[in-house]
Amino acid sequence: MSGQAQADDSPPPSLGEEQPPPAPSGMAPAGPQGGALDPRGGPKVLPWKKDEPVPPGYHVETRIRKGLVISGAIVFGTVYVFTAIGGGDAVAHGRSEYAALFVPCAGPFLTLAITRQDDLETLGLVVDGLVQITGAALLVPGLVVPKKVLVRDDLARPFAVPVPMTFGRNSAGLGLAGRF
């Protein structure tokens, strides 16, 4: 059959073989020039840089950097809580010089300066202070330096609306309704 186009002679895949996934519903087919798909089938959130155009079907939103906030809060918060508990216990037992441990980040270093301790306690206070500083160094930029992302227009933003106060003979209440 020279000069003629031949059909694919490969056998159809058997039931045990993996089939390609079907195209997502809600997506418009690509145009003749390879045009864009309907954004409803696209990703919910896309990274965005200031010099890039905003594609149709998306809008720019400012968001905190969740990864930095979560990791920083866990690292800082966990260590600081244990440090404050230790400082509170020491102060409760008459060692008021350990009250400096209540100061976030600087407390362990202040305690080093105003108390006498052995090498192991010194190492513990230095590590404690460095871990608190590391946690704060993650947390603060995560909150202060937000990022801009593209979000699909069809996605509703969460909102909360206060429900009017209710009063009864022996009670009062306030509610909150919303979509999250």
C-alpha positions as CSV (number, residue, x, y, z in Angstrom):
1,M,0.0,0.0,0.0
2,S,2.5,2.6,-1.0
3,G,1.5,6.2,-1.2
4,Q,-1.7,5.7,0.9
5,A,-2.2,6.6,4.5
6,Q,-2.6,3.7,6.8
7,A,-4.6,3.5,10.0
8,D,-3.0,2.7,13.2
9,D,-2.8,-1.1,13.3
10,S,-2.0,-1.4,17.0
11,P,-4.5,-3.4,19.0
12,P,-6.8,-1.6,21.3
13,P,-5.7,-1.6,25.0
14,S,-6.9,-4.5,27.0
15,L,-9.0,-4.1,30.1
16,G,-6.0,-4.5,32.4
17,E,-4.0,-1.6,30.8
18,E,-4.2,1.9,32.0
19,Q,-6.4,4.2,30.0
20,P,-5.7,8.0,29.7
21,P,-8.0,10.1,31.9
22,P,-10.9,11.7,30.2
23,A,-10.8,15.4,29.6
24,P,-12.2,17.4,32.5
25,S,-15.8,18.5,32.1
26,G,-16.4,22.2,32.1
27,M,-13.4,22.9,29.9
28,A,-14.1,24.4,26.5
29,P,-12.1,22.9,23.6
30,A,-9.0,24.7,22.4
31,G,-9.7,27.1,19.6
32,P,-8.3,26.7,16.0
33,Q,-5.2,28.7,16.9
34,G,-4.6,26.7,20.1
35,G,-6.6,29.3,22.1
36,A,-6.9,29.3,25.8
37,L,-9.2,26.8,27.6
38,D,-12.1,28.0,29.7
39,P,-10.6,29.1,33.1
40,R,-13.3,27.1,35.0
41,G,-11.2,24.0,34.2
42,G,-7.9,25.6,35.0
43,P,-6.1,25.7,38.3
44,K,-7.8,27.5,41.2
45,V,-4.7,29.5,42.1
46,L,-1.7,30.4,39.9
47,P,1.6,32.2,40.8
48,W,1.9,35.7,39.5
49,K,4.6,38.3,38.9
50,K,4.0,42.0,38.6
51,D,5.1,42.3,35.0
52,E,2.9,39.4,33.7
53,P,-0.5,40.1,32.2
54,V,-3.6,38.8,34.0
55,P,-5.2,36.0,32.0
56,P,-8.9,36.2,31.3
57,G,-11.0,34.5,34.0
58,Y,-8.5,35.3,36.8
59,H,-8.0,38.2,39.2
60,V,-5.0,39.2,41.4
61,E,-5.3,38.6,45.2
62,T,-2.8,39.3,48.0
63,R,-2.2,36.5,50.4
64,I,0.0,35.8,53.3
65,R,2.8,33.2,52.9
66,K,1.1,30.3,54.6
67,G,4.2,28.1,54.6
68,L,6.3,30.6,56.4
69,V,3.6,31.6,58.8
70,I,2.8,28.0,59.8
71,S,6.4,26.8,60.1
72,G,7.5,30.0,61.9
73,A,4.6,29.8,64.4
74,I,5.2,26.2,65.2
75,V,9.0,26.6,65.6
76,F,8.8,29.9,67.6
77,G,5.6,29.1,69.5
78,T,6.6,25.6,70.7
79,V,10.0,26.7,72.0
80,Y,8.8,29.9,73.5
81,V,6.0,28.2,75.4
82,F,8.4,25.7,77.0
83,T,10.8,28.5,77.8
84,A,8.1,30.6,79.4
85,I,6.9,27.6,81.4
86,G,10.5,27.0,82.6
87,G,11.0,30.7,83.4
88,G,7.7,30.8,85.3
89,D,8.6,27.7,87.3
90,A,12.0,29.2,88.2
91,V,10.4,32.5,89.2
92,A,7.8,30.7,91.3
93,H,10.6,29.0,93.2
94,G,12.3,32.3,94.1
95,R,14.7,32.7,91.2
96,S,13.5,36.0,89.9
97,E,16.6,36.4,87.6
98,Y,14.9,33.9,85.3
99,A,12.0,36.3,84.6
100,A,13.9,37.5,81.5
101,L,12.9,34.2,79.9
102,F,9.5,35.7,79.3
103,V,11.0,38.1,76.7
104,P,10.6,36.5,73.2
105,C,13.9,35.8,71.3
106,A,16.1,37.9,73.6
107,G,15.1,36.3,76.9
108,P,17.5,33.4,76.8
109,F,20.4,35.7,76.0
110,L,19.4,38.2,78.7
111,T,19.2,35.3,81.1
112,L,22.8,34.3,80.1
113,A,24.0,37.8,80.9
114,I,22.3,38.0,84.4
115,T,22.7,34.5,85.8
116,R,25.5,32.1,86.5
117,Q,25.0,28.7,84.9
118,D,27.0,25.6,84.0
119,D,28.1,24.7,80.4
120,L,25.0,22.6,79.7
121,E,22.6,25.3,80.8
122,T,24.5,27.8,78.7
123,L,24.2,25.6,75.7
124,G,20.5,25.1,76.3
125,L,19.9,28.8,76.6
126,V,21.9,29.6,73.4
127,V,20.1,26.9,71.4
128,D,16.7,28.1,72.8
129,G,17.4,31.7,71.8
130,L,18.6,30.7,68.3
131,V,15.5,28.5,67.7
132,Q,13.2,31.3,68.8
133,I,14.9,33.7,66.5
134,T,14.7,31.2,63.6
135,G,11.0,30.8,64.2
136,A,10.4,34.6,64.4
137,A,12.5,35.0,61.2
138,L,10.1,32.7,59.4
139,L,6.9,34.0,60.9
140,V,7.4,37.8,60.5
141,P,8.1,37.8,56.8
142,G,5.3,35.4,56.2
143,L,2.9,37.9,57.7
144,V,4.5,41.2,56.6
145,V,5.6,40.3,53.0
146,P,2.5,39.0,51.3
147,K,2.5,37.4,47.8
148,K,0.3,38.1,44.9
149,V,-1.5,35.2,43.2
150,L,-4.0,34.8,40.4
151,V,-7.3,33.3,41.5
152,R,-10.1,32.1,39.3
153,D,-13.0,34.5,39.0
154,D,-15.6,31.8,39.5
155,L,-14.4,30.9,43.0
156,A,-16.3,32.7,45.8
157,R,-14.2,34.2,48.5
158,P,-15.0,33.1,52.0
159,F,-17.0,35.6,53.9
160,A,-18.6,35.8,57.4
161,V,-21.6,37.9,58.4
162,P,-22.5,38.5,62.0
163,V,-26.0,37.3,62.8
164,P,-28.0,39.8,64.9
165,M,-27.8,39.3,68.7
166,T,-30.6,37.3,70.2
167,F,-32.0,37.8,73.7
168,G,-34.1,35.6,75.8
169,R,-35.5,35.8,79.3
170,N,-32.3,34.4,80.8
171,S,-29.9,34.4,77.9
172,A,-28.2,36.3,75.1
173,G,-26.3,35.2,72.0
174,L,-24.4,36.3,69.0
175,G,-23.8,34.2,66.0
176,L,-21.7,34.2,62.9
177,A,-22.8,32.8,59.5
178,G,-20.6,32.5,56.5
179,R,-19.1,30.4,53.8
180,F,-15.6,29.0,54.2
